[in-house]
Amino acid sequence: MAGCSVLPVEETEIPEPYPVIGGTDMPELPEPPRVTIFFPETVESIQNPERGFAGDADLQDSDYSQYYQDQYTLVYADIRLDEYREIDLPPAFLGEMDTWFASMRDGGVKAIIRFSYNDGPYPDTEPDAGLEQILRHIQQVTPVLQRNVDVIAWVEAGFIGAWGEWHASTHGLDDDLNAKRKILLSLLDAVPLERMVLLRYPVDIMTIFPTPLSRTEAFSGTYQSRVGFHNDCFLSSFDDEHTYGRDGVFATDSEMNYLSQLSQYVPVGGESCAYNPPRSDCPTALDEIAQLHFSELSDGWHPDVLDEWERQGCYEDIQNKLGYRFTLISTTFNESVRPGGILNVDIVLKNSGFASLINPRPVYMILDGPTRFETMLPVEPRFWASGQQASIQVRLRLPVSVPEGTYKLALWLPDAATTLRNDPRYAIQFANDEIWDEIKGYNILTEVDVDFDAGGMIDPAASEFIALP
């Protein structure tokens, strides 16, 4: 492959005849030779799903393809319920929500959604709704959220107070732990298990879940494993405008330590609300974005902060590393394989992004040539942790019916939803040169020859392309 370096791993003469599984007196014959390919890393920005700078969605737009063309894969959708503070949501409104999500699906983006009853201001805000009305509204939107979960990245808790940010509630809900708990759990029940809900304040997360989320519980579907954090005044003051130390109990250091552990497995996002140098400058921004494993940030607020990041030279680095950034390092594989034989593939990769992959995603190995084969690997890519290397070691059994020829060997990470599975805009691209097939949405590792004259043992009954245990 162009741009890749190749090293032979072993060269062994293959004697005749070739054995088959189930035969008698089979000699121990070596497999076809293996080689190792090293992949050059690209420094280019990669437009990958569910990560990066997010644009503000205009819910009156019927065409979201422009957002995607402008390099967004995430949009913020603030769903305003001002007219319904004391009444149920009408069917027409719920139908309109379906239309919004359909437009996003067609446009290639996903939404970070929040429901709110006002647009502030602070501190003399417009009203929010009472607890029972909020719970009723959550019940009403549940079917809509479940129908459209494929294009929902995650949900900000919303509903309470000014801008739905869990402060300045005209019904006192921001001071009512029982109410906050009920709203959070109702939202977690409303969205399917594969999606998470983000809270505005660390003190609320730490009060409801005193012990930080562990790797053992991560991605397990429990309530705690599905609660993340959004900071809508990131770097805007010494305590991010009372984001930290909110009730005087948790000091900033303890909150940061808790969030650093939690955020390895849940989404973190938000925006800045004020220009505040030197805290809002690049050194602190890079440090805290990495420490708290940010998956996304708004690209619209605060404009002075973002402009300063560009002037100081860290904007592009932040843009590239928000969320995950997977890079192939090497792959070792058999150059040839016999129909019915075994193809050994070892892959080494790294995640140089600030965060992990958050939502479930399958990993497929593809063999694409005279015909196309795919098999899902027993791999959990959400544990490809920030700053760490990971490996995939797999033995692939080919069917005996596979036609001879040269095949592309590829890694395919499509969206988990069947509605988006075959849309390459929702597949993950690795940050390497000359490997991405933008039409098919997979990452080409190398080429492999399927050849009846190749060595190794075969299974004459093999009928599927599968990963062996």
N, C-alpha and C positions, 0 to 999 in steps of 0.2 A: 504493500500500500504506500502511496506517495506520502512522504513526510514521516514515515515510521522507520525505526531501525530494527533489524532482525538479527537475532543470535540463535545458532543451533543449540539445542539442549542435548540431544543425543542422536547419533546416526548408527543404525544397526542393520546389518544385512538380514532380510527376512527369508527364511528357507521355505521351500515348497514341500508338501502341499499345505494350504492353510486349514487350520482345524475349525470345527464348529462345535458349539456347546451341545453336549449330549453325546458326543462321539466317544470312542474308547481309545485307550492308550494314546491320549493326546499329548504331544510334547509341549513343553513350556516355551512358547514362541513369543518373542518381543512384539510389542505394539509398533505401529508406524512411528517414525521419529517425531519429536516435539521441537518447536521453536518458540522463542520468546520475542514479542514485539513490544517496543517502548513507544509511548505516545507523546508527542509534543503538546504542551499546554497552551491554550490561547489566553490572551489578556483581554479579548473582546467581551463586551457585555452580552450576556445570554438572556434571551427573553423566555424565561421559564415560568410555568404556572405556579400560582399560590405563593408568590414571593415578590419582593422588590418595592419600589415606590408605587403607591396607589393613587389613582386619579379620583376626583370627585364625580360621582355619577349624577347626571341630570336625568331624573326618572321620566322626563317627558321625551327623551330620545327614543327613537324607534330603531336606530342603527348604531350598534356598539362596535362595529368593525373599525371605526375611526379611532376608538380608544386602543384597540389592538395594534393598529397601524402606527399609533404614537408610542408604541412599546410598552403599553400597560397590559398586564394580565390580571390585575386586581383593581376594583373600583370600590369606593366607599358609597354605600347607599343608605342615606338617612331617610327613613320612612316616617313621615310626619303624621301624627294622629290628633292634631289640634282640634279638629271638628268633632272628635268622638270621645272627649274627656269624660262624658257622663252617659254615653249611649253605646250600644253595640256597633261593630263595624258592619256596614251594609254589604250585601253580596256583591254589588258592583265594585266596591273597593277591593274586595278579595280577588275578584276576577282581574282587576287591573294589576294587582301584584303578580299574578301568573303571567300577564303580558310583559311586565318588566323583565322577569326572569327569562322568558322565552327570547327576548331581544338580546339579553346578555349571552345566552347560549349560542345564538346565531352569530354573535360578534366575537366569540372566542375568549371572553373574560369571565371571571368569577367575582362575586360580591362579598364584601365585608358589610354586614347589615346591622343597623341599629334602629330601634323604634323610639320615638320621642314625641312629647306633647307640646314642645315649644322650642323657640330659638333663643332662649335666654330672656333678657340679658342678665348679667350678674351685678349686684346681688338681688336686685328687685325683679325677679324673674316672672314670666307669665306662669299660669298654673300648670301643674301636672295632674294626673288622675289619682283617684283613691285606689287602695290595695285591691279591693274586690273587682273594680273595673279593669285594672291591669291584668289580673288573673283571668278575667273573662276574655280580654283581648288576646292574651297568649293562647287560650283555648281555641279561639276562632282562627288564628293564623297558623295553628299547628298543621292542618292538612296542606296548606300552601307551602310551608317550609319543607315538609316531608316530600311533597311532589317535586320540589325544585332544589333538593339538597345537592344535586350534582353541580350546580353553579353557585352554591354558597360555600365560601371558603371557611368562614367562621362567623359567629354572632357576637356583637358587643351587647352587654346585658341591657343597657338602655332603660327606657320607661321612667326611671326615677329622676325628678328634679330638672334643673336647667340643662338643656341640650341632651337630656337622658344620661347625664354624667354622674349621677348618684350624689349630687349635692344640691342644696337650696331647694329641697322639695317643699312645695306649698302644703303638702299633706303630712309633713314630718317623717316621710318614709326613710330618708337618709339617716335618721337617728333611731330607727326601729330595726334591730337586728333580726327579729322574727319575720318582719315584712321582707327584708332583703333576702333572707334565706328562702322564703317561700317563692319569691320571684325568680331567684337563681335556679332553684330546683325545678320549678315549672318550665323554665326555658330549656333546661337540660333534658327534661322529659319531652319537650315539644320537638326538638330537633333529633334526628337519628343518632345512634350511638357513635357514628363515625365523625361527628362534628362537635366542636368545642365552643364554649361561651367564655368571653373575656370580661373580667371585672375591672373597674376603674381604679380602685384603691387597694394597695397591698394589705392594709389593716383588715379589710373585709375577707380577703382570701385567707389570711393567717388566723383570723378569729374562727372562721367556719372550718378550716382545715389546719389545726395547730402544727402538725408534723409535715414537713415538706414532702412533696411527691418524690417517690423513689423510682429507680429504674425498674424494680420488680413490678410496681403497680402501673408504670407508664404504659399508655395505649391499651389498657385493660378494659376500658368501657365503664369504669366506676365513675361516680360523680367527680371525685377529686382529680382523676386522670384527665378530665375534660374541662378544666377551668384554667384559663390563661389570664393575661394582664394587658391592659392598654393604658398608656400614659399620654394624655392629651395636653400636657404642659411639659414635655420633655426638655430638660436643660434650661427651663425658663426662670428659675430662681434657685437658691441654695437647696430648697426642698421641693422643687418643681411645683411651686404654687400649692403647697400643702398636700401634694401627692403622698409624701412620706411624713412619718411622725404625726399622723393626722389626729390621733386621740391622745398623744403624749405618752403612750405606753410603749410602742415599738420605736426604737431608735432607728435612724437611717441605716446604720451598718447591719443591724439584724434583719431589717427588711431586704436590703440588697443581697445579703447572704441567702436568705430564703428564696428570693426571686431568681437568683443565679442557679440554684438547684432546680427549682420548678421549671424554669424556662428552657431547660434542655429537652423537654418533652411536650411543651404546649406553646401555642403562638403568643408572641409579644409584638405589639404594634403601637401606633399612636401618631402624635404630631407635636411640634413645638407651638407654644402660644405666645412667646415673646422673645425678642432678641436680647440676649443676656451674656455678652462677652465678659470675661474670658470663658465662663462655664459653657456657653453654647458654641465655642470654637471647636476646631477639629480634634485636638488632643483628647478632650473630655468626651466628645461625641463618639469617637472611635472606641475609646475605652469602655464606655457604658453600653454602647450598642453590642459590643462583643461580650461583655460580662452578662448582659441580660438576654442575649441570643435573639435579637430582634429579627422577625420574619418580614416585617413591612413597616413603612412610614408613609405618611401623606406627603405628596410632593407639592402641596399648595399652601402649607402653613407651618411655620411662619416664614414668609418669603425672605425676610432679611437674614434669617438663620441659614436658609438654603443657599442664598446668594453668597454668603460668607464662606460656606463650605466649598463652593466652586472657586472662589478667589483664593482660598488657602490650599486647595488642591486635594481635598479628601472626598469631594462629592462622588467622583467616579468610583473610587474604592468602595464607598458605602453602597452605591447603586449596584455594583457587581456582587457584593457579598451579603446584602440583606437576604435572610433566609439561607437556603442551601446553595452550594455551588459544587457539583460533583465533577471530578476530573479523573479520567483513566490514566493510570501510571503504566501498567503493563498487562499483557495477557500471554500465557503460555498454553500451547494447544498442539494437537496432532495436525500436521499439514495435510494428511489424507486419512480417509476412513473407508472401510468396506461397508456396503449395504448390510444391515443387521449387526454392524460392529459398534464399538464404543468410541466416542469422541470425548477426550479429556480436555477440559478448559479450566484454567486457573486465572482469575482476574484480580488485580490489585488496583484500588482506587482510593481517592481521598475526598474529603469534604472541606473545602477551604472557605465555605460560607460562615456567617455568624451563627447559624441556627441549624437545626435538623429539619428534615422533611416532616410535616405535621400530619397531614391526612393520609389515610390508607392508600397504598399504591402497589399494584402487582409488578413483578419483575419477570419478563419473559426472555428466553433465549430463542432467537430466530435463525433458521437455516433457509435461505432464500436463493433459489436458483432455477433450474428447470421446473421445479415446483416449490411451494413454500410450506415450511413446517414451523410450528411454534410450540413451546412448552413452558408452563409457569414454573419458576424456580422456588424452592423453599427458602426464601430470603425475605428478611424484614428490613427494607431500606430506611425506615424511620430511626433505626439505631446506627446509621452511618453518621456518627456524631461530628459536630463542628470541630475542626482542627485535627481530626483523626483520620487514619487510614483504615480501610476495611478490605475484605477479600471475599471472593466468591469462588468456591471450588466445586466443580460439578462434573459428573460423568453422564454423558448424553448417549442414550441408546437410539440408534437409527432403525427405522423399519427396513425389512429386507426388500421391500418394494420400491425404495427410493431410487429414482433414476440416476444414472451416472452423470457427472458434470461438475462444474465449478460453482460453488455456493458462497454467498455472503453469509458470514456469521455475525450476528448483531445482537445487541442488548436493546430491549424495548420496554420502556416504563410508561405505559399509557395511563390515562385516568382510570380509576377503579369503576366508575359508572359506565354501564353499558351504553348509555346515551352519548357519551363522549369518547368511548374507547378508541374509535377509529378516526378521531379528529386529531391530526398531528399538532394542532395548536395547544392541545392539552397534554401532550407527551413531554417527557423530560429530556433535554439535550445536555450532553456532557460538554464540559469546557475544554474541548480539544479541537485541533485543526483537522479538517478534511475527513470527518467521520460521520457527520450528520446527514441523514436523508430526510429532507424537509417535506417530501411528498408522503413517505411512508411513516415518518415520525420515529425512526429508530437510529441507533448509534452503531455504525459498522465497525466491528472489531478487526476483521481480516477476511480472507477467502480460504476455503477448504475444498479440496478435491474429494469427491465421492467416486471411488474407483474399485471395481471388482478385483483388481490386482493388488490392492493395498493389503497390508498384513493385519495381524490380530485375529482374535477369536470372534465369532459371530453367534447370534441366536437365530436359528432358522425360523423360529416362530414369532419373532419380533414384528409387531404390526403397527406400532405407534412410535412417534418421536417423544421420548420421555426422559426426565432426569431420574437417574437411578438413586435409590437410597444409599 
